[in-house]
């Protein structure tokens, strides 16, 4: 194989805004907070940013699902990009990072600003469930495609995840107590993350007694909508200042489907699943973390429930620390970028109370479900192929 384009790209800076439930703040200002923090963390200035990449862009049918688009940020900060992209049909939300890596590797740009911002929590507070489903006062109004045959029957967002979980339970013998560990460990980890929206202790008793959303998924199995933004700078490695800390992009998965993404990613690197020190896996529904774990080869097929049983193997001091900042279940629905951000935090040793020790060298970050998915293999400074 020719030299992978990923080896010319690095995450040179990361930034996060205030994150919370129903902040009532302008989503563009939240985006600016994260963007300026990422630029500063990369040791750059706005005039050095010559590319912009985001998901999904400035237009989306669901209010609150996007807080800003390329043109919004370019205009606000006075950027002059040579290249930009934004759209929903990418490899999950992290497809915007994959696009940025290809851009810098090809020489189209040197430093690409990538960002994801949302204000779903405030939008839902002001508009009710119409903000979540993109419908009018009645669920059957103003929708098309698959929503036209699901929403009128009350088959909303969580039902898809519940069907995945039901089938997984049936095929593997996994129990609710085992699945609960994804949420319980995430909450424990979130206690050390000042940006996480939920940090109070969560017990098995709390979990089993919680309101069921769509069986077998309870409220703690679903990520909460939030307001917030995360940004990352993807730079060409030879354009980085000497001595600047950066995280290597070792391989990407940008195919269709979890397993196809995983197969693609592993085919583009000499590293193997056994080399991974920690996993930041998409947990919009808790079941997705198990499905990603198996797809990536981090545990045997059908063994996800037994692998997480008891929680010790996926704890901060376990053999495969999982979602070390609380994931989306406790950190908030920041759509894949929260996984990227936390992976970079850990690989750079910036985790504070939640830092994995010894310092991890290789992390995997994933996003999305079904055909709408993607993954990244990331390395600590000095630990590249």
Secondary structure as a PSIPRED ss2 file (coil, helix, strand):
# PSIPRED VFORMAT (PSIPRED V4.0)

   1 X C   1.000  0.000  0.000
   2 X C   1.000  0.000  0.000
   3 X C   1.000  0.000  0.000
   4 X C   1.000  0.000  0.000
   5 X H   0.000  1.000  0.000
   6 X H   0.000  1.000  0.000
   7 X H   0.000  1.000  0.000
   8 X H   0.000  1.000  0.000
   9 X E   0.000  0.000  1.000
  10 X E   0.000  0.000  1.000
  11 X E   0.000  0.000  1.000
  12 X E   0.000  0.000  1.000
  13 X E   0.000  0.000  1.000
  14 X E   0.000  0.000  1.000
  15 X E   0.000  0.000  1.000
  16 X E   0.000  0.000  1.000
  17 X C   1.000  0.000  0.000
  18 X C   1.000  0.000  0.000
  19 X C   1.000  0.000  0.000
  20 X E   0.000  0.000  1.000
  21 X C   1.000  0.000  0.000
  22 X C   1.000  0.000  0.000
  23 X C   1.000  0.000  0.000
  24 X C   1.000  0.000  0.000
  25 X C   1.000  0.000  0.000
  26 X C   1.000  0.000  0.000
  27 X H   0.000  1.000  0.000
  28 X H   0.000  1.000  0.000
  29 X H   0.000  1.000  0.000
  30 X H   0.000  1.000  0.000
  31 X H   0.000  1.000  0.000
  32 X H   0.000  1.000  0.000
  33 X H   0.000  1.000  0.000
  34 X H   0.000  1.000  0.000
  35 X H   0.000  1.000  0.000
  36 X H   0.000  1.000  0.000
  37 X H   0.000  1.000  0.000
  38 X H   0.000  1.000  0.000
  39 X H   0.000  1.000  0.000
  40 X H   0.000  1.000  0.000
  41 X H   0.000  1.000  0.000
  42 X C   1.000  0.000  0.000
  43 X C   1.000  0.000  0.000
  44 X C   1.000  0.000  0.000
  45 X C   1.000  0.000  0.000
  46 X H   0.000  1.000  0.000
  47 X H   0.000  1.000  0.000
  48 X H   0.000  1.000  0.000
  49 X C   1.000  0.000  0.000
  50 X C   1.000  0.000  0.000
  51 X E   0.000  0.000  1.000
  52 X E   0.000  0.000  1.000
  53 X E   0.000  0.000  1.000
  54 X E   0.000  0.000  1.000
  55 X C   1.000  0.000  0.000
  56 X C   1.000  0.000  0.000
  57 X C   1.000  0.000  0.000
  58 X C   1.000  0.000  0.000
  59 X C   1.000  0.000  0.000
  60 X C   1.000  0.000  0.000
  61 X C   1.000  0.000  0.000
  62 X C   1.000  0.000  0.000
  63 X C   1.000  0.000  0.000
  64 X C   1.000  0.000  0.000
  65 X C   1.000  0.000  0.000
  66 X C   1.000  0.000  0.000
  67 X C   1.000  0.000  0.000
  68 X C   1.000  0.000  0.000
  69 X C   1.000  0.000  0.000
  70 X H   0.000  1.000  0.000
  71 X H   0.000  1.000  0.000
  72 X H   0.000  1.000  0.000
  73 X H   0.000  1.000  0.000
  74 X H   0.000  1.000  0.000
  75 X H   0.000  1.000  0.000
  76 X H   0.000  1.000  0.000
  77 X H   0.000  1.000  0.000
  78 X C   1.000  0.000  0.000
  79 X C   1.000  0.000  0.000
  80 X C   1.000  0.000  0.000
  81 X C   1.000  0.000  0.000
  82 X C   1.000  0.000  0.000
  83 X E   0.000  0.000  1.000
  84 X E   0.000  0.000  1.000
  85 X E   0.000  0.000  1.000
  86 X E   0.000  0.000  1.000
  87 X C   1.000  0.000  0.000
  88 X C   1.000  0.000  0.000
  89 X C   1.000  0.000  0.000
  90 X C   1.000  0.000  0.000
  91 X C   1.000  0.000  0.000
  92 X C   1.000  0.000  0.000
  93 X C   1.000  0.000  0.000
  94 X C   1.000  0.000  0.000
  95 X H   0.000  1.000  0.000
  96 X H   0.000  1.000  0.000
  97 X H   0.000  1.000  0.000
  98 X H   0.000  1.000  0.000
  99 X H   0.000  1.000  0.000
 100 X H   0.000  1.000  0.000
 101 X H   0.000  1.000  0.000
 102 X H   0.000  1.000  0.000
 103 X H   0.000  1.000  0.000
 104 X H   0.000  1.000  0.000
 105 X H   0.000  1.000  0.000
 106 X C   1.000  0.000  0.000
 107 X C   1.000  0.000  0.000
 108 X C   1.000  0.000  0.000
 109 X C   1.000  0.000  0.000
 110 X C   1.000  0.000  0.000
 111 X E   0.000  0.000  1.000
 112 X E   0.000  0.000  1.000
 113 X E   0.000  0.000  1.000
 114 X E   0.000  0.000  1.000
 115 X E   0.000  0.000  1.000
 116 X E   0.000  0.000  1.000
 117 X E   0.000  0.000  1.000
 118 X E   0.000  0.000  1.000
 119 X E   0.000  0.000  1.000
 120 X H   0.000  1.000  0.000
 121 X H   0.000  1.000  0.000
 122 X H   0.000  1.000  0.000
 123 X H   0.000  1.000  0.000
 124 X H   0.000  1.000  0.000
 125 X H   0.000  1.000  0.000
 126 X H   0.000  1.000  0.000
 127 X H   0.000  1.000  0.000
 128 X C   1.000  0.000  0.000
 129 X C   1.000  0.000  0.000
 130 X H   0.000  1.000  0.000
 131 X H   0.000  1.000  0.000
 132 X H   0.000  1.000  0.000
 133 X H   0.000  1.000  0.000
 134 X C   1.000  0.000  0.000
 135 X C   1.000  0.000  0.000
 136 X C   1.000  0.000  0.000
 137 X C   1.000  0.000  0.000
 138 X C   1.000  0.000  0.000
 139 X C   1.000  0.000  0.000
 140 X C   1.000  0.000  0.000
 141 X C   1.000  0.000  0.000
 142 X C   1.000  0.000  0.000
 143 X C   1.000  0.000  0.000
 144 X C   1.000  0.000  0.000
 145 X H   0.000  1.000  0.000
 146 X H   0.000  1.000  0.000
 147 X H   0.000  1.000  0.000
 148 X H   0.000  1.000  0.000
 149 X H   0.000  1.000  0.000
 150 X C   1.000  0.000  0.000
 151 X H   0.000  1.000  0.000
 152 X H   0.000  1.000  0.000
 153 X H   0.000  1.000  0.000
 154 X C   1.000  0.000  0.000
 155 X C   1.000  0.000  0.000
 156 X C   1.000  0.000  0.000
 157 X H   0.000  1.000  0.000
 158 X H   0.000  1.000  0.000
 159 X H   0.000  1.000  0.000
 160 X H   0.000  1.000  0.000
 161 X H   0.000  1.000  0.000
 162 X H   0.000  1.000  0.000
 163 X H   0.000  1.000  0.000
 164 X H   0.000  1.000  0.000
 165 X H   0.000  1.000  0.000
 166 X H   0.000  1.000  0.000
 167 X H   0.000  1.000  0.000
 168 X H   0.000  1.000  0.000
 169 X H   0.000  1.000  0.000
 170 X H   0.000  1.000  0.000
 171 X H   0.000  1.000  0.000
 172 X H   0.000  1.000  0.000
 173 X C   1.000  0.000  0.000
 174 X C   1.000  0.000  0.000
 175 X C   1.000  0.000  0.000
 176 X H   0.000  1.000  0.000
 177 X H   0.000  1.000  0.000
 178 X H   0.000  1.000  0.000
 179 X H   0.000  1.000  0.000
 180 X H   0.000  1.000  0.000
 181 X H   0.000  1.000  0.000
 182 X H   0.000  1.000  0.000
 183 X H   0.000  1.000  0.000
 184 X H   0.000  1.000  0.000
 185 X H   0.000  1.000  0.000
 186 X H   0.000  1.000  0.000
 187 X H   0.000  1.000  0.000
 188 X H   0.000  1.000  0.000
 189 X H   0.000  1.000  0.000
 190 X H   0.000  1.000  0.000
 191 X C   1.000  0.000  0.000
 192 X C   1.000  0.000  0.000
 193 X C   1.000  0.000  0.000
 194 X C   1.000  0.000  0.000
 195 X C   1.000  0.000  0.000
 196 X C   1.000  0.000  0.000
 197 X C   1.000  0.000  0.000
 198 X C   1.000  0.000  0.000
 199 X C   1.000  0.000  0.000
 200 X C   1.000  0.000  0.000
 201 X C   1.000  0.000  0.000
 202 X C   1.000  0.000  0.000
 203 X C   1.000  0.000  0.000
 204 X H   0.000  1.000  0.000
 205 X H   0.000  1.000  0.000
 206 X H   0.000  1.000  0.000
 207 X H   0.000  1.000  0.000
 208 X H   0.000  1.000  0.000
 209 X H   0.000  1.000  0.000
 210 X C   1.000  0.000  0.000
 211 X C   1.000  0.000  0.000
 212 X E   0.000  0.000  1.000
 213 X E   0.000  0.000  1.000
 214 X E   0.000  0.000  1.000
 215 X C   1.000  0.000  0.000
 216 X C   1.000  0.000  0.000
 217 X E   0.000  0.000  1.000
 218 X E   0.000  0.000  1.000
 219 X H   0.000  1.000  0.000
 220 X H   0.000  1.000  0.000
 221 X H   0.000  1.000  0.000
 222 X E   0.000  0.000  1.000
 223 X C   1.000  0.000  0.000
 224 X C   1.000  0.000  0.000
 225 X C   1.000  0.000  0.000
 226 X C   1.000  0.000  0.000
 227 X E   0.000  0.000  1.000
 228 X E   0.000  0.000  1.000
 229 X E   0.000  0.000  1.000
 230 X E   0.000  0.000  1.000
 231 X E   0.000  0.000  1.000
 232 X E   0.000  0.000  1.000
 233 X E   0.000  0.000  1.000
 234 X E   0.000  0.000  1.000
 235 X E   0.000  0.000  1.000
 236 X E   0.000  0.000  1.000
 237 X H   0.000  1.000  0.000
 238 X H   0.000  1.000  0.000
 239 X H   0.000  1.000  0.000
 240 X C   1.000  0.000  0.000
 241 X C   1.000  0.000  0.000
 242 X C   1.000  0.000  0.000
 243 X C   1.000  0.000  0.000
 244 X C   1.000  0.000  0.000
 245 X C   1.000  0.000  0.000
 246 X C   1.000  0.000  0.000
 247 X E   0.000  0.000  1.000
 248 X E   0.000  0.000  1.000
 249 X E   0.000  0.000  1.000
 250 X E   0.000  0.000  1.000
 251 X E   0.000  0.000  1.000
 252 X E   0.000  0.000  1.000
 253 X E   0.000  0.000  1.000
 254 X C   1.000  0.000  0.000
 255 X C   1.000  0.000  0.000
 256 X C   1.000  0.000  0.000
 257 X C   1.000  0.000  0.000
 258 X H   0.000  1.000  0.000
 259 X H   0.000  1.000  0.000
 260 X H   0.000  1.000  0.000
 261 X H   0.000  1.000  0.000
 262 X H   0.000  1.000  0.000
 263 X H   0.000  1.000  0.000
 264 X H   0.000  1.000  0.000
 265 X H   0.000  1.000  0.000
 266 X H   0.000  1.000  0.000
 267 X H   0.000  1.000  0.000
 268 X C   1.000  0.000  0.000
 269 X C   1.000  0.000  0.000
 270 X C   1.000  0.000  0.000
 271 X C   1.000  0.000  0.000
 272 X C   1.000  0.000  0.000
 273 X H   0.000  1.000  0.000
 274 X H   0.000  1.000  0.000
 275 X H   0.000  1.000  0.000
 276 X C   1.000  0.000  0.000
 277 X C   1.000  0.000  0.000
 278 X E   0.000  0.000  1.000
 279 X E   0.000  0.000  1.000
 280 X E   0.000  0.000  1.000
 281 X C   1.000  0.000  0.000
 282 X C   1.000  0.000  0.000
 283 X C   1.000  0.000  0.000
 284 X C   1.000  0.000  0.000
 285 X E   0.000  0.000  1.000
 286 X H   0.000  1.000  0.000
 287 X H   0.000  1.000  0.000
 288 X H   0.000  1.000  0.000
 289 X H   0.000  1.000  0.000
 290 X H   0.000  1.000  0.000
 291 X H   0.000  1.000  0.000
 292 X H   0.000  1.000  0.000
 293 X H   0.000  1.000  0.000
 294 X H   0.000  1.000  0.000
 295 X H   0.000  1.000  0.000
 296 X C   1.000  0.000  0.000
 297 X C   1.000  0.000  0.000
 298 X C   1.000  0.000  0.000
 299 X C   1.000  0.000  0.000
 300 X C   1.000  0.000  0.000
 301 X C   1.000  0.000  0.000
 302 X C   1.000  0.000  0.000
 303 X C   1.000  0.000  0.000
 304 X H   0.000  1.000  0.000
 305 X H   0.000  1.000  0.000
 306 X H   0.000  1.000  0.000
 307 X H   0.000  1.000  0.000
 308 X H   0.000  1.000  0.000
 309 X C   1.000  0.000  0.000
 310 X C   1.000  0.000  0.000
 311 X C   1.000  0.000  0.000
 312 X H   0.000  1.000  0.000
 313 X H   0.000  1.000  0.000
 314 X H   0.000  1.000  0.000
 315 X C   1.000  0.000  0.000
 316 X C   1.000  0.000  0.000
 317 X C   1.000  0.000  0.000
 318 X C   1.000  0.000  0.000
 319 X C   1.000  0.000  0.000
 320 X C   1.000  0.000  0.000
 321 X E   0.000  0.000  1.000
 322 X E   0.000  0.000  1.000
 323 X C   1.000  0.000  0.000
 324 X C   1.000  0.000  0.000
 325 X C   1.000  0.000  0.000
 326 X C   1.000  0.000  0.000
 327 X H   0.000  1.000  0.000
 328 X H   0.000  1.000  0.000
 329 X H   0.000  1.000  0.000
 330 X H   0.000  1.000  0.000
 331 X H   0.000  1.000  0.000
 332 X C   1.000  0.000  0.000
 333 X C   1.000  0.000  0.000
 334 X C   1.000  0.000  0.000
 335 X C   1.000  0.000  0.000
 336 X C   1.000  0.000  0.000
 337 X H   0.000  1.000  0.000
 338 X H   0.000  1.000  0.000
 339 X H   0.000  1.000  0.000
 340 X H   0.000  1.000  0.000
 341 X H   0.000  1.000  0.000
 342 X H   0.000  1.000  0.000
 343 X H   0.000  1.000  0.000
 344 X H   0.000  1.000  0.000
 345 X H   0.000  1.000  0.000
 346 X H   0.000  1.000  0.000
 347 X H   0.000  1.000  0.000
 348 X C   1.000  0.000  0.000
 349 X C   1.000  0.000  0.000
 350 X C   1.000  0.000  0.000
 351 X C   1.000  0.000  0.000
 352 X H   0.000  1.000  0.000
 353 X H   0.000  1.000  0.000
 354 X H   0.000  1.000  0.000
 355 X C   1.000  0.000  0.000
 356 X C   1.000  0.000  0.000
 357 X C   1.000  0.000  0.000
 358 X C   1.000  0.000  0.000
 359 X C   1.000  0.000  0.000
 360 X C   1.000  0.000  0.000
 361 X C   1.000  0.000  0.000
 362 X E   0.000  0.000  1.000
 363 X E   0.000  0.000  1.000
 364 X E   0.000  0.000  1.000
 365 X E   0.000  0.000  1.000
 366 X E   0.000  0.000  1.000
 367 X E   0.000  0.000  1.000
 368 X E   0.000  0.000  1.000
 369 X E   0.000  0.000  1.000
 370 X C   1.000  0.000  0.000
 371 X C   1.000  0.000  0.000
 372 X E   0.000  0.000  1.000
 373 X E   0.000  0.000  1.000
 374 X E   0.000  0.000  1.000
 375 X E   0.000  0.000  1.000
 376 X E   0.000  0.000  1.000
 377 X E   0.000  0.000  1.000
 378 X E   0.000  0.000  1.000
 379 X E   0.000  0.000  1.000
 380 X C   1.000  0.000  0.000
 381 X C   1.000  0.000  0.000
 382 X C   1.000  0.000  0.000
 383 X C   1.000  0.000  0.000
 384 X C   1.000  0.000  0.000
 385 X C   1.000  0.000  0.000
